[in-house]
């Protein structure tokens, strides 16, 4: 499948997570990546390593035209960059948290809603205490993981006498096995 024009995705902030997003995007067929960072030298270096281009500022990036933007700066830059994306009508993916103050979050929510852009907030749980505890228990063998195997088949019913219920068959569990395995 050929793409008439590549999808241009801007990445603002090329620290650890921003560079990872840029690398992932640069590997996708039909996607070209444009980078911007508070440190323009860093933006150019990361762009060169990925075969991407670098813009001097996020404003320049959006002025040049991108189809979407990834916001991976420090938290203090998220609200203003979401506002910039909204003002240009560009959908955005923003790392969490969007804002540190509830009032700022409410205000930017109103702005992006009024602009009608799509915004997705990145969220993963690898540092969540509950997730880490469960993972550690599985790895150590302290938490059992149950696997359930269910085989279903349709068993036709024979009609023995007239009935108001019209059933040609029902699904029954013909085999049921539970096996328990400890940590992998």
C-alpha positions in Angstrom: 0.0 0.0 0.0 1.4 3.4 -0.9 0.7 6.6 0.9 0.3 9.7 -1.3 1.8 12.0 1.3 3.4 11.1 4.6 1.6 11.8 7.8 3.6 14.5 9.5 3.7 14.2 13.2 5.5 16.7 15.4 7.1 15.8 18.7 7.7 18.6 21.1 10.3 17.7 23.8 13.0 15.2 22.9 14.1 14.1 26.3 13.9 10.4 27.2 10.2 9.8 26.6 10.0 12.3 23.7 12.9 10.7 21.9 11.3 7.3 22.4 8.1 8.5 20.9 10.0 10.1 18.0 11.9 6.8 17.4 8.7 4.8 17.4 7.0 7.1 15.0 10.0 7.3 12.7 9.8 3.5 12.2 6.2 3.7 10.9 5.7 3.6 7.1 4.1 6.7 5.8 5.0 8.8 8.7 7.5 11.7 8.8 8.6 13.2 12.1 9.4 16.8 12.9 11.0 17.6 16.3 11.2 20.7 18.5 12.8 21.1 21.9 13.8 23.9 24.3 17.4 22.8 23.4 17.5 23.1 19.6 20.9 21.4 19.5 19.3 18.3 21.1 16.4 18.5 18.7 18.8 18.5 15.7 20.8 15.6 17.1 17.8 13.4 17.7 16.3 14.4 14.3 19.6 13.5 12.5 19.8 10.1 14.3 16.2 9.3 13.1 16.2 10.8 9.7 13.7 13.4 10.9 13.7 17.1 10.7 14.0 19.7 13.4 12.1 22.9 13.8 13.5 25.8 15.8 10.3 26.1 18.0 7.0 24.4 18.5 5.3 27.4 16.8 7.6 27.0 13.7 6.7 23.3 13.7 3.0 24.0 13.6 3.4 26.8 11.1 5.3 24.4 8.8 2.2 22.1 9.0 1.9 18.9 11.0 -1.0 16.5 11.1 -0.7 15.8 14.8 1.6 16.6 17.7 3.1 14.7 20.6 3.7 16.8 23.7 6.5 15.2 25.7 8.0 18.2 27.5 8.1 18.8 31.2 4.7 19.2 32.8 4.9 23.0 33.0 4.9 23.2 29.2 1.8 21.0 28.6 -1.0 23.5 29.0 0.6 26.1 26.7 1.4 23.5 24.1 -2.1 22.1 24.2 -3.3 25.6 23.7 -1.0 26.0 20.7 -2.3 22.7 19.2 -5.9 23.9 19.8 -5.3 27.3 18.2 -4.0 25.5 15.0 -6.6 22.8 15.0 -4.0 20.0 15.4 -4.9 16.8 17.4 -2.5 16.1 20.2 -1.1 13.3 22.3 0.1 14.7 25.7 2.1 13.0 28.3 0.7 13.1 31.8 0.0 15.0 33.8 -1.6 17.7 31.7 -1.4 20.3 34.5 -0.3 20.5 38.1 -3.2 22.8 39.1 -6.9 21.9 38.7 -7.8 25.4 37.5 -5.2 25.2 34.6 -6.6 21.7 33.7 -10.2 23.1 33.7 -9.1 26.0 31.5 -7.3 24.0 28.9 -10.1 21.5 28.8 -12.4 24.3 27.8 -10.0 25.5 25.2 -9.5 22.1 23.5 -13.2 21.4 23.7 -14.0 24.7 22.0 -11.4 24.0 19.3 -12.8 20.6 18.7 -9.5 18.8 18.6 -8.8 15.3 19.8 -6.5 15.1 22.8 -5.2 11.8 24.2 -3.3 11.8 27.5 -0.6 9.2 27.9 -1.0 7.0 30.9 0.9 3.8 31.8 1.0 2.0 35.1 4.5 0.6 35.4 5.2 2.8 38.4 1.8 2.3 40.1 2.2 0.7 43.5 -0.6 -1.9 43.0 0.7 -2.8 39.5 4.3 -3.1 40.8 3.3 -5.2 43.8 1.2 -7.6 41.6 4.0 -7.9 39.1 6.6 -8.6 41.8 4.4 -11.3 43.3 4.0 -13.0 40.0 7.7 -12.9 39.2 8.6 -14.2 42.7 6.0 -17.0 42.5 3.9 -15.6 45.3 0.8 -15.0 43.2 -0.9 -17.8 41.3 -2.2 -17.2 37.8 -5.2 -19.3 36.8 -5.8 -20.3 33.2 -9.2 -21.4 32.2 -9.8 -23.5 29.1 -13.3 -23.7 27.9 -14.5 -25.6 24.8 -18.0 -24.9 23.6 -20.0 -26.9 21.1 -23.6 -26.8 19.9 -25.6 -29.7 20.9 -28.9 -30.1 18.9 -32.0 -30.9 20.9 -34.5 -33.5 19.7 -38.1 -32.5 19.9 -40.0 -35.1 21.9 -43.2 -33.2 22.3 -44.6 -29.9 21.2 -43.4 -27.0 23.2 -43.7 -23.2 23.1 -40.0 -22.9 23.3 -38.3 -23.0 20.0 -34.7 -24.0 20.4 -32.7 -25.7 17.8 -29.7 -26.1 20.0 -27.8 -24.8 22.9 -24.3 -24.1 23.7 -22.9 -26.3 26.4 -19.5 -26.5 28.0 -18.3 -29.9 26.9 -14.9 -29.7 28.5 -13.7 -27.6 31.3 -10.2 -27.5 32.7 -8.6 -25.3 35.2 -4.9 -25.3 35.7 -3.0 -23.2 38.1 0.5 -22.0 37.4 2.8 -20.1 39.7 4.7 -17.0 38.5 6.5 -16.8 35.2 
